Amino acid sequence: MKREQLIHQRLTEQFQPLHLEIENESHQHSGDGSETHYRVLLASEKFQNLNRVERQRAVYALFDDQFKTGLHAFSLRALTPEEWENQKDQFPMVSPACKGGSSR
């Protein structure tokens, strides 16, 4: 299974998202077809009553094995459905430039 499919599957199963976007940005960094850099936008009821750090920890915990096997960058915005509704029309999400290190 490709890493992008795995990310989608795990996020869907764990968070039943109202909205989910996954963008493979690896081509901007290594250019070799690797699956090392992702940008994720996730809106889920499961984030209610969790602060930003708790949300990110919950998501990143799903991918500990992937970080050990080549996943280098995972840019994440984790929102409640209400936050998503309030921001979706003005939502610029741009990942920072990579400083290297994707050649694990």
Biopython code that builds the backbone (N, CA, C, O; Angstrom):
import numpy as np
from Bio.PDB.StructureBuilder import StructureBuilder

atoms = [
    (1, "MET", "N", (0.854, -1.181, 0.000)),
    (1, "MET", "CA", (0.000, 0.000, 0.000)),
    (1, "MET", "C", (0.893, 1.236, 0.000)),
    (1, "MET", "O", (1.860, 1.319, 0.758)),
    (2, "LYS", "N", (0.565, 2.174, -0.841)),
    (2, "LYS", "CA", (1.313, 3.430, -0.870)),
    (2, "LYS", "C", (1.073, 4.184, 0.438)),
    (2, "LYS", "O", (0.025, 4.048, 1.071)),
    (3, "ARG", "N", (2.059, 4.974, 0.821)),
    (3, "ARG", "CA", (1.979, 5.708, 2.092)),
    (3, "ARG", "C", (0.765, 6.643, 2.113)),
    (3, "ARG", "O", (0.104, 6.762, 3.145)),
    (4, "GLU", "N", (0.466, 7.301, 1.004)),
    (4, "GLU", "CA", (-0.690, 8.211, 0.983)),
    (4, "GLU", "C", (-1.982, 7.451, 1.271)),
    (4, "GLU", "O", (-2.847, 7.954, 1.988)),
    (5, "GLN", "N", (-2.119, 6.259, 0.727)),
    (5, "GLN", "CA", (-3.302, 5.438, 0.988)),
    (5, "GLN", "C", (-3.355, 5.023, 2.459)),
    (5, "GLN", "O", (-4.423, 5.011, 3.070)),
    (6, "LEU", "N", (-2.212, 4.690, 3.010)),
    (6, "LEU", "CA", (-2.131, 4.305, 4.411)),
    (6, "LEU", "C", (-2.533, 5.472, 5.314)),
    (6, "LEU", "O", (-3.275, 5.291, 6.280)),
    (7, "ILE", "N", (-2.044, 6.658, 4.997)),
    (7, "ILE", "CA", (-2.401, 7.854, 5.767)),
    (7, "ILE", "C", (-3.907, 8.068, 5.718)),
    (7, "ILE", "O", (-4.542, 8.296, 6.748)),
    (8, "HIS", "N", (-4.473, 7.995, 4.531)),
    (8, "HIS", "CA", (-5.912, 8.181, 4.365)),
    (8, "HIS", "C", (-6.689, 7.144, 5.176)),
    (8, "HIS", "O", (-7.636, 7.487, 5.884)),
    (9, "GLN", "N", (-6.294, 5.898, 5.073)),
    (9, "GLN", "CA", (-6.986, 4.821, 5.770)),
    (9, "GLN", "C", (-6.949, 5.017, 7.280)),
    (9, "GLN", "O", (-7.982, 4.929, 7.944)),
    (10, "ARG", "N", (-5.780, 5.279, 7.820)),
    (10, "ARG", "CA", (-5.657, 5.430, 9.274)),
    (10, "ARG", "C", (-6.420, 6.642, 9.792)),
    (10, "ARG", "O", (-7.087, 6.561, 10.823)),
    (11, "LEU", "N", (-6.328, 7.764, 9.084)),
    (11, "LEU", "CA", (-7.045, 8.964, 9.528)),
    (11, "LEU", "C", (-8.554, 8.762, 9.454)),
    (11, "LEU", "O", (-9.284, 9.189, 10.348)),
    (12, "THR", "N", (-9.014, 8.121, 8.404)),
    (12, "THR", "CA", (-10.446, 7.882, 8.243)),
    (12, "THR", "C", (-10.970, 6.946, 9.330)),
    (12, "THR", "O", (-12.016, 7.203, 9.927)),
    (13, "GLU", "N", (-10.247, 5.872, 9.582)),
    (13, "GLU", "CA", (-10.680, 4.918, 10.596)),
    (13, "GLU", "C", (-10.668, 5.519, 11.998)),
    (13, "GLU", "O", (-11.586, 5.282, 12.783)),
    (14, "GLN", "N", (-9.649, 6.285, 12.308)),
    (14, "GLN", "CA", (-9.502, 6.813, 13.663)),
    (14, "GLN", "C", (-10.374, 8.040, 13.933)),
    (14, "GLN", "O", (-10.894, 8.201, 15.037)),
    (15, "PHE", "N", (-10.536, 8.904, 12.928)),
    (15, "PHE", "CA", (-11.173, 10.200, 13.180)),
    (15, "PHE", "C", (-12.507, 10.426, 12.468)),
    (15, "PHE", "O", (-13.163, 11.434, 12.732)),
    (16, "GLN", "N", (-12.927, 9.536, 11.585)),
    (16, "GLN", "CA", (-14.170, 9.725, 10.834)),
    (16, "GLN", "C", (-14.341, 11.199, 10.435)),
    (16, "GLN", "O", (-15.268, 11.866, 10.896)),
    (17, "PRO", "N", (-13.452, 11.698, 9.584)),
    (17, "PRO", "CA", (-13.401, 13.144, 9.317)),
    (17, "PRO", "C", (-14.616, 13.693, 8.569)),
    (17, "PRO", "O", (-15.202, 13.038, 7.707)),
    (18, "LEU", "N", (-14.959, 14.907, 8.934)),
    (18, "LEU", "CA", (-15.932, 15.694, 8.187)),
    (18, "LEU", "C", (-15.270, 16.185, 6.903)),
    (18, "LEU", "O", (-15.906, 16.277, 5.853)),
    (19, "HIS", "N", (-13.982, 16.499, 7.010)),
    (19, "HIS", "CA", (-13.208, 16.971, 5.863)),
    (19, "HIS", "C", (-11.788, 16.437, 5.998)),
    (19, "HIS", "O", (-11.203, 16.459, 7.081)),
    (20, "LEU", "N", (-11.238, 15.954, 4.878)),
    (20, "LEU", "CA", (-9.878, 15.434, 4.881)),
    (20, "LEU", "C", (-9.212, 15.757, 3.558)),
    (20, "LEU", "O", (-9.733, 15.431, 2.491)),
    (21, "GLU", "N", (-8.061, 16.400, 3.633)),
    (21, "GLU", "CA", (-7.222, 16.651, 2.464)),
    (21, "GLU", "C", (-5.832, 16.124, 2.780)),
    (21, "GLU", "O", (-5.274, 16.392, 3.844)),
    (22, "ILE", "N", (-5.289, 15.373, 1.840)),
    (22, "ILE", "CA", (-3.928, 14.875, 1.973)),
    (22, "ILE", "C", (-3.192, 15.249, 0.697)),
    (22, "ILE", "O", (-3.614, 14.896, -0.404)),
    (23, "GLU", "N", (-2.105, 15.958, 0.854)),
    (23, "GLU", "CA", (-1.311, 16.334, -0.314)),
    (23, "GLU", "C", (0.106, 15.802, -0.161)),
    (23, "GLU", "O", (0.789, 16.097, 0.820)),
    (24, "ASN", "N", (0.535, 15.026, -1.128)),
    (24, "ASN", "CA", (1.897, 14.517, -1.157)),
    (24, "ASN", "C", (2.777, 15.616, -1.738)),
    (24, "ASN", "O", (2.677, 15.938, -2.922)),
    (25, "GLU", "N", (3.623, 16.182, -0.917)),
    (25, "GLU", "CA", (4.509, 17.264, -1.341)),
    (25, "GLU", "C", (5.939, 16.779, -1.571)),
    (25, "GLU", "O", (6.853, 17.592, -1.706)),
    (26, "SER", "N", (6.133, 15.487, -1.616)),
    (26, "SER", "CA", (7.469, 14.908, -1.732)),
    (26, "SER", "C", (8.213, 15.385, -2.967)),
    (26, "SER", "O", (9.431, 15.565, -2.932)),
    (27, "HIS", "N", (7.486, 15.591, -4.059)),
    (27, "HIS", "CA", (8.127, 16.020, -5.306)),
    (27, "HIS", "C", (8.818, 17.383, -5.167)),
    (27, "HIS", "O", (9.730, 17.692, -5.934)),
    (28, "GLN", "N", (8.397, 18.182, -4.212)),
    (28, "GLN", "CA", (9.007, 19.496, -3.997)),
    (28, "GLN", "C", (10.324, 19.403, -3.227)),
    (28, "GLN", "O", (11.042, 20.394, -3.088)),
    (29, "HIS", "N", (10.629, 18.222, -2.737)),
    (29, "HIS", "CA", (11.773, 18.077, -1.851)),
    (29, "HIS", "C", (12.837, 17.140, -2.396)),
    (29, "HIS", "O", (14.002, 17.519, -2.510)),
    (30, "SER", "N", (12.442, 15.920, -2.731)),
    (30, "SER", "CA", (13.458, 14.977, -3.184)),
    (30, "SER", "C", (13.375, 14.706, -4.678)),
    (30, "SER", "O", (14.386, 14.385, -5.304)),
    (31, "GLY", "N", (12.193, 14.831, -5.257)),
    (31, "GLY", "CA", (12.039, 14.667, -6.696)),
    (31, "GLY", "C", (12.250, 13.259, -7.203)),
    (31, "GLY", "O", (12.284, 13.043, -8.414)),
    (32, "ASP", "N", (12.394, 12.292, -6.306)),
    (32, "ASP", "CA", (12.686, 10.926, -6.742)),
    (32, "ASP", "C", (11.499, 9.974, -6.611)),
    (32, "ASP", "O", (11.674, 8.757, -6.678)),
    (33, "GLY", "N", (10.320, 10.504, -6.428)),
    (33, "GLY", "CA", (9.134, 9.661, -6.301)),
    (33, "GLY", "C", (8.929, 9.102, -4.905)),
    (33, "GLY", "O", (8.030, 8.289, -4.689)),
    (34, "SER", "N", (9.741, 9.525, -3.965)),
    (34, "SER", "CA", (9.584, 9.030, -2.598)),
    (34, "SER", "C", (8.321, 9.614, -1.967)),
    (34, "SER", "O", (7.771, 10.608, -2.442)),
    (35, "GLU", "N", (7.891, 8.990, -0.919)),
    (35, "GLU", "CA", (6.709, 9.446, -0.186)),
    (35, "GLU", "C", (7.158, 9.891, 1.202)),
    (35, "GLU", "O", (6.973, 9.174, 2.185)),
    (36, "THR", "N", (7.741, 11.061, 1.267)),
    (36, "THR", "CA", (8.376, 11.518, 2.506)),
    (36, "THR", "C", (7.760, 12.771, 3.114)),
    (36, "THR", "O", (7.941, 13.024, 4.306)),
    (37, "HIS", "N", (7.037, 13.561, 2.324)),
    (37, "HIS", "CA", (6.515, 14.848, 2.788)),
    (37, "HIS", "C", (5.017, 14.944, 2.488)),
    (37, "HIS", "O", (4.592, 14.786, 1.344)),
    (38, "TYR", "N", (4.229, 15.205, 3.525)),
    (38, "TYR", "CA", (2.777, 15.312, 3.357)),
    (38, "TYR", "C", (2.235, 16.527, 4.076)),
    (38, "TYR", "O", (2.768, 16.978, 5.089)),
    (39, "ARG", "N", (1.159, 17.037, 3.516)),
    (39, "ARG", "CA", (0.383, 18.119, 4.130)),
    (39, "ARG", "C", (-1.016, 17.567, 4.331)),
    (39, "ARG", "O", (-1.612, 17.025, 3.400)),
    (40, "VAL", "N", (-1.547, 17.701, 5.548)),
    (40, "VAL", "CA", (-2.853, 17.138, 5.877)),
    (40, "VAL", "C", (-3.721, 18.203, 6.538)),
    (40, "VAL", "O", (-3.287, 18.935, 7.428)),
    (41, "LEU", "N", (-4.942, 18.259, 6.076)),
    (41, "LEU", "CA", (-5.982, 19.089, 6.678)),
    (41, "LEU", "C", (-7.095, 18.142, 7.098)),
    (41, "LEU", "O", (-7.642, 17.413, 6.270)),
    (42, "LEU", "N", (-7.426, 18.152, 8.368)),
    (42, "LEU", "CA", (-8.351, 17.182, 8.928)),
    (42, "LEU", "C", (-9.330, 17.875, 9.860)),
    (42, "LEU", "O", (-8.916, 18.546, 10.805)),
    (43, "ALA", "N", (-10.620, 17.721, 9.607)),
    (43, "ALA", "CA", (-11.659, 18.248, 10.491)),
    (43, "ALA", "C", (-12.457, 17.067, 11.028)),
    (43, "ALA", "O", (-12.975, 16.251, 10.266)),
    (44, "SER", "N", (-12.547, 16.989, 12.355)),
    (44, "SER", "CA", (-13.201, 15.850, 12.982)),
    (44, "SER", "C", (-13.847, 16.240, 14.300)),
    (44, "SER", "O", (-13.328, 17.076, 15.039)),
    (45, "GLU", "N", (-14.978, 15.625, 14.583)),
    (45, "GLU", "CA", (-15.648, 15.798, 15.884)),
    (45, "GLU", "C", (-14.746, 15.331, 17.017)),
    (45, "GLU", "O", (-14.862, 15.813, 18.144)),
    (46, "LYS", "N", (-13.854, 14.401, 16.728)),
    (46, "LYS", "CA", (-12.986, 13.832, 17.757)),
    (46, "LYS", "C", (-12.010, 14.865, 18.333)),
    (46, "LYS", "O", (-11.366, 14.604, 19.349)),
    (47, "PHE", "N", (-11.897, 16.027, 17.698)),
    (47, "PHE", "CA", (-11.006, 17.063, 18.204)),
    (47, "PHE", "C", (-11.691, 18.016, 19.177)),
    (47, "PHE", "O", (-11.047, 18.907, 19.732)),
    (48, "GLN", "N", (-12.993, 17.832, 19.386)),
    (48, "GLN", "CA", (-13.708, 18.663, 20.356)),
    (48, "GLN", "C", (-13.027, 18.503, 21.713)),
    (48, "GLN", "O", (-12.667, 17.392, 22.100)),
    (49, "ASN", "N", (-12.854, 19.582, 22.418)),
    (49, "ASN", "CA", (-12.285, 19.599, 23.775)),
    (49, "ASN", "C", (-10.816, 19.202, 23.837)),
    (49, "ASN", "O", (-10.299, 18.933, 24.922)),
    (50, "LEU", "N", (-10.136, 19.160, 22.696)),
    (50, "LEU", "CA", (-8.697, 18.928, 22.680)),
    (50, "LEU", "C", (-8.006, 20.200, 22.211)),
    (50, "LEU", "O", (-8.486, 20.861, 21.290)),
    (51, "ASN", "N", (-6.890, 20.548, 22.832)),
    (51, "ASN", "CA", (-6.146, 21.707, 22.352)),
    (51, "ASN", "C", (-5.313, 21.305, 21.139)),
    (51, "ASN", "O", (-5.285, 20.133, 20.761)),
    (52, "ARG", "N", (-4.645, 22.263, 20.539)),
    (52, "ARG", "CA", (-3.889, 22.024, 19.307)),
    (52, "ARG", "C", (-2.826, 20.938, 19.482)),
    (52, "ARG", "O", (-2.668, 20.073, 18.620)),
    (53, "VAL", "N", (-2.111, 20.985, 20.582)),
    (53, "VAL", "CA", (-1.052, 20.006, 20.827)),
    (53, "VAL", "C", (-1.643, 18.608, 21.011)),
    (53, "VAL", "O", (-1.111, 17.638, 20.470)),
    (54, "GLU", "N", (-2.713, 18.496, 21.751)),
    (54, "GLU", "CA", (-3.353, 17.186, 21.947)),
    (54, "GLU", "C", (-3.858, 16.610, 20.631)),
    (54, "GLU", "O", (-3.766, 15.404, 20.401)),
    (55, "ARG", "N", (-4.383, 17.456, 19.780)),
    (55, "ARG", "CA", (-4.854, 17.002, 18.466)),
    (55, "ARG", "C", (-3.693, 16.465, 17.640)),
    (55, "ARG", "O", (-3.785, 15.391, 17.046)),
    (56, "GLN", "N", (-2.610, 17.217, 17.609)),
    (56, "GLN", "CA", (-1.461, 16.794, 16.813)),
    (56, "GLN", "C", (-0.853, 15.512, 17.359)),
    (56, "GLN", "O", (-0.469, 14.634, 16.586)),
    (57, "ARG", "N", (-0.762, 15.393, 18.650)),
    (57, "ARG", "CA", (-0.227, 14.159, 19.246)),
    (57, "ARG", "C", (-1.088, 12.960, 18.864)),
    (57, "ARG", "O", (-0.564, 11.893, 18.544)),
    (58, "ALA", "N", (-2.400, 13.132, 18.896)),
    (58, "ALA", "CA", (-3.305, 12.029, 18.550)),
    (58, "ALA", "C", (-3.093, 11.578, 17.106)),
    (58, "ALA", "O", (-3.116, 10.382, 16.818)),
    (59, "VAL", "N", (-2.887, 12.526, 16.209)),
    (59, "VAL", "CA", (-2.670, 12.184, 14.804)),
    (59, "VAL", "C", (-1.275, 11.590, 14.603)),
    (59, "VAL", "O", (-1.135, 10.532, 13.990)),
    (60, "TYR", "N", (-0.268, 12.251, 15.104)),
    (60, "TYR", "CA", (1.104, 11.774, 14.892)),
    (60, "TYR", "C", (1.327, 10.383, 15.470)),
    (60, "TYR", "O", (2.124, 9.615, 14.932)),
    (61, "ALA", "N", (0.639, 10.047, 16.556)),
    (61, "ALA", "CA", (0.792, 8.721, 17.160)),
    (61, "ALA", "C", (0.411, 7.606, 16.182)),
    (61, "ALA", "O", (0.913, 6.486, 16.286)),
    (62, "LEU", "N", (-0.465, 7.912, 15.246)),
    (62, "LEU", "CA", (-0.877, 6.918, 14.250)),
    (62, "LEU", "C", (0.237, 6.579, 13.266)),
    (62, "LEU", "O", (0.171, 5.569, 12.566)),
    (63, "PHE", "N", (1.261, 7.429, 13.217)),
    (63, "PHE", "CA", (2.285, 7.284, 12.182)),
    (63, "PHE", "C", (3.701, 7.113, 12.728)),
    (63, "PHE", "O", (4.674, 7.347, 12.011)),
    (64, "ASP", "N", (3.821, 6.708, 13.986)),
    (64, "ASP", "CA", (5.151, 6.469, 14.558)),
    (64, "ASP", "C", (5.954, 5.514, 13.684)),
    (64, "ASP", "O", (7.136, 5.747, 13.431)),
    (65, "ASP", "N", (5.324, 4.452, 13.229)),
    (65, "ASP", "CA", (6.025, 3.470, 12.395)),
    (65, "ASP", "C", (6.487, 4.076, 11.076)),
    (65, "ASP", "O", (7.536, 3.699, 10.553)),
    (66, "GLN", "N", (5.712, 5.009, 10.538)),
    (66, "GLN", "CA", (6.056, 5.633, 9.261)),
    (66, "GLN", "C", (7.232, 6.606, 9.401)),
    (66, "GLN", "O", (8.065, 6.711, 8.501)),
    (67, "PHE", "N", (7.295, 7.312, 10.527)),
    (67, "PHE", "CA", (8.428, 8.213, 10.767)),
    (67, "PHE", "C", (9.724, 7.424, 10.899)),
    (67, "PHE", "O", (10.801, 7.938, 10.597)),
    (68, "LYS", "N", (9.622, 6.189, 11.348)),
    (68, "LYS", "CA", (10.807, 5.337, 11.480)),
    (68, "LYS", "C", (11.235, 4.728, 10.150)),
    (68, "LYS", "O", (12.337, 4.192, 10.037)),
    (69, "THR", "N", (10.367, 4.809, 9.145)),
    (69, "THR", "CA", (10.667, 4.169, 7.853)),
    (69, "THR", "C", (10.647, 5.154, 6.689)),
    (69, "THR", "O", (10.340, 4.772, 5.560)),
    (70, "GLY", "N", (10.973, 6.425, 6.955)),
    (70, "GLY", "CA", (11.176, 7.357, 5.859)),
    (70, "GLY", "C", (10.254, 8.553, 5.772)),
    (70, "GLY", "O", (10.546, 9.489, 5.027)),
    (71, "LEU", "N", (9.146, 8.559, 6.509)),
    (71, "LEU", "CA", (8.305, 9.757, 6.520)),
    (71, "LEU", "C", (9.094, 10.850, 7.210)),
    (71, "LEU", "O", (9.517, 10.696, 8.356)),
    (72, "HIS", "N", (9.289, 11.956, 6.507)),
    (72, "HIS", "CA", (10.174, 13.012, 7.000)),
    (72, "HIS", "C", (9.395, 14.222, 7.507)),
    (72, "HIS", "O", (9.763, 14.811, 8.524)),
    (73, "ALA", "N", (8.331, 14.596, 6.814)),
    (73, "ALA", "CA", (7.578, 15.799, 7.175)),
    (73, "ALA", "C", (6.085, 15.528, 7.055)),
    (73, "ALA", "O", (5.621, 14.909, 6.097)),
    (74, "PHE", "N", (5.349, 16.004, 8.046)),
    (74, "PHE", "CA", (3.904, 15.800, 8.098)),
    (74, "PHE", "C", (3.297, 17.079, 8.631)),
    (74, "PHE", "O", (3.154, 17.246, 9.842)),
    (75, "SER", "N", (2.940, 17.977, 7.739)),
    (75, "SER", "CA", (2.360, 19.253, 8.111)),
    (75, "SER", "C", (0.868, 19.028, 8.357)),
    (75, "SER", "O", (0.170, 18.490, 7.497)),
    (76, "LEU", "N", (0.385, 19.433, 9.516)),
    (76, "LEU", "CA", (-0.974, 19.079, 9.929)),
    (76, "LEU", "C", (-1.751, 20.277, 10.431)),
    (76, "LEU", "O", (-1.246, 21.082, 11.213)),
    (77, "ARG", "N", (-2.994, 20.384, 9.969)),
    (77, "ARG", "CA", (-3.991, 21.281, 10.573)),
    (77, "ARG", "C", (-5.135, 20.385, 11.002)),
    (77, "ARG", "O", (-5.774, 19.747, 10.165)),
    (78, "ALA", "N", (-5.397, 20.333, 12.294)),
    (78, "ALA", "CA", (-6.451, 19.501, 12.865)),
    (78, "ALA", "C", (-7.499, 20.418, 13.480)),
    (78, "ALA", "O", (-7.225, 21.149, 14.432)),
    (79, "LEU", "N", (-8.705, 20.367, 12.919)),
    (79, "LEU", "CA", (-9.763, 21.301, 13.295)),
    (79, "LEU", "C", (-11.028, 20.572, 13.730)),
    (79, "LEU", "O", (-11.281, 19.437, 13.324)),
    (80, "THR", "N", (-11.813, 21.242, 14.559)),
    (80, "THR", "CA", (-13.160, 20.756, 14.846)),
    (80, "THR", "C", (-14.038, 21.117, 13.653)),
    (80, "THR", "O", (-13.654, 21.975, 12.858)),
    (81, "PRO", "N", (-15.204, 20.492, 13.502)),
    (81, "PRO", "CA", (-16.101, 20.875, 12.409)),
    (81, "PRO", "C", (-16.477, 22.360, 12.434)),
    (81, "PRO", "O", (-16.568, 22.995, 11.384)),
    (82, "GLU", "N", (-16.691, 22.905, 13.613)),
    (82, "GLU", "CA", (-17.036, 24.335, 13.725)),
    (82, "GLU", "C", (-15.882, 25.216, 13.250)),
    (82, "GLU", "O", (-16.098, 26.191, 12.531)),
    (83, "GLU", "N", (-14.661, 24.874, 13.652)),
    (83, "GLU", "CA", (-13.496, 25.634, 13.200)),
    (83, "GLU", "C", (-13.367, 25.547, 11.681)),
    (83, "GLU", "O", (-13.061, 26.544, 11.028)),
    (84, "TRP", "N", (-13.595, 24.377, 11.122)),
    (84, "TRP", "CA", (-13.516, 24.192, 9.681)),
    (84, "TRP", "C", (-14.564, 25.050, 8.975)),
    (84, "TRP", "O", (-14.249, 25.729, 7.997)),
    (85, "GLU", "N", (-15.788, 25.027, 9.454)),
    (85, "GLU", "CA", (-16.857, 25.827, 8.839)),
    (85, "GLU", "C", (-16.521, 27.310, 8.868)),
    (85, "GLU", "O", (-16.822, 28.030, 7.916)),
    (86, "ASN", "N", (-15.907, 27.771, 9.935)),
    (86, "ASN", "CA", (-15.566, 29.180, 10.072)),
    (86, "ASN", "C", (-14.364, 29.596, 9.233)),
    (86, "ASN", "O", (-14.215, 30.779, 8.926)),
    (87, "GLN", "N", (-13.501, 28.649, 8.854)),
    (87, "GLN", "CA", (-12.254, 28.983, 8.173)),
    (87, "GLN", "C", (-12.154, 28.486, 6.739)),
    (87, "GLN", "O", (-11.276, 28.935, 6.002)),
    (88, "LYS", "N", (-13.009, 27.589, 6.325)),
    (88, "LYS", "CA", (-12.789, 26.882, 5.061)),
    (88, "LYS", "C", (-12.689, 27.763, 3.827)),
    (88, "LYS", "O", (-11.987, 27.405, 2.881)),
    (89, "ASP", "N", (-13.357, 28.886, 3.807)),
    (89, "ASP", "CA", (-13.318, 29.747, 2.626)),
    (89, "ASP", "C", (-12.092, 30.664, 2.582)),
    (89, "ASP", "O", (-11.849, 31.319, 1.569)),
    (90, "GLN", "N", (-11.345, 30.715, 3.636)),
    (90, "GLN", "CA", (-10.165, 31.586, 3.696)),
    (90, "GLN", "C", (-8.979, 30.816, 4.242)),
    (90, "GLN", "O", (-8.199, 31.332, 5.044)),
    (91, "PHE", "N", (-8.854, 29.586, 3.801)),
    (91, "PHE", "CA", (-7.891, 28.692, 4.418)),
    (91, "PHE", "C", (-6.626, 28.537, 3.600)),
    (91, "PHE", "O", (-6.558, 27.657, 2.742)),
    (92, "PRO", "N", (-5.615, 29.370, 3.839)),
    (92, "PRO", "CA", (-4.337, 29.164, 3.158)),
    (92, "PRO", "C", (-3.471, 28.209, 3.978)),
    (92, "PRO", "O", (-3.119, 28.503, 5.120)),
    (93, "MET", "N", (-3.140, 27.092, 3.399)),
    (93, "MET", "CA", (-2.255, 26.170, 4.097)),
    (93, "MET", "C", (-1.079, 25.880, 3.201)),
    (93, "MET", "O", (-1.191, 25.152, 2.214)),
    (94, "VAL", "N", (0.044, 26.454, 3.552)),
    (94, "VAL", "CA", (1.257, 26.301, 2.758)),
    (94, "VAL", "C", (2.337, 25.737, 3.662)),
    (94, "VAL", "O", (2.568, 26.246, 4.759)),
    (95, "SER", "N", (2.982, 24.706, 3.209)),
    (95, "SER", "CA", (4.055, 24.103, 3.994)),
    (95, "SER", "C", (5.337, 24.908, 3.829)),
    (95, "SER", "O", (5.569, 25.496, 2.772)),
    (96, "PRO", "N", (6.166, 24.940, 4.863)),
    (96, "PRO", "CA", (7.446, 25.648, 4.754)),
    (96, "PRO", "C", (8.403, 24.895, 3.824)),
    (96, "PRO", "O", (8.237, 23.703, 3.569)),
    (97, "ALA", "N", (9.391, 25.611, 3.333)),
    (97, "ALA", "CA", (10.399, 24.974, 2.498)),
    (97, "ALA", "C", (11.180, 23.958, 3.313)),
    (97, "ALA", "O", (11.464, 24.179, 4.490)),
    (98, "CYS", "N", (11.522, 22.860, 2.690)),
    (98, "CYS", "CA", (12.261, 21.795, 3.369)),
    (98, "CYS", "C", (13.723, 22.187, 3.512)),
    (98, "CYS", "O", (14.309, 22.798, 2.618)),
    (99, "LYS", "N", (14.297, 21.830, 4.642)),
    (99, "LYS", "CA", (15.714, 22.102, 4.898)),
    (99, "LYS", "C", (16.569, 20.865, 4.628)),
    (99, "LYS", "O", (17.756, 20.837, 4.951)),
    (100, "GLY", "N", (15.952, 19.845, 4.032)),
    (100, "GLY", "CA", (16.705, 18.620, 3.704)),
    (100, "GLY", "C", (16.435, 17.526, 4.699)),
    (100, "GLY", "O", (15.611, 17.669, 5.602)),
    (101, "GLY", "N", (17.137, 16.434, 4.522)),
    (101, "GLY", "CA", (17.016, 15.321, 5.453)),
    (101, "GLY", "C", (16.060, 14.244, 5.006)),
    (101, "GLY", "O", (15.751, 13.351, 5.795)),
    (102, "SER", "N", (15.575, 14.284, 3.782)),
    (102, "SER", "CA", (14.610, 13.295, 3.342)),
    (102, "SER", "C", (15.257, 12.066, 2.726)),
    (102, "SER", "O", (14.549, 11.194, 2.223)),
    (103, "SER", "N", (16.537, 11.975, 2.751)),
    (103, "SER", "CA", (17.217, 10.867, 2.092)),
    (103, "SER", "C", (17.531, 9.735, 3.062)),
    (103, "SER", "O", (18.607, 9.142, 2.990)),
    (104, "ARG", "N", (16.620, 9.434, 3.955)),
    (104, "ARG", "CA", (16.801, 8.375, 4.948)),
    (104, "ARG", "C", (16.894, 7.034, 4.309)),
    (104, "ARG", "O", (17.048, 6.029, 5.002)),
]
sb = StructureBuilder()
sb.init_structure("model")
sb.init_model(0)
sb.init_chain("A")
sb.init_seg("    ")
for serial, (resi, resn, name, xyz) in enumerate(atoms, 1):
    if name == "N":
        sb.init_residue(resn, " ", resi, " ")
    sb.init_atom(name, np.array(xyz, "f"), 0.0, 1.0, " ", f" {name:<3s}", serial, name[0])
structure = sb.get_structure()
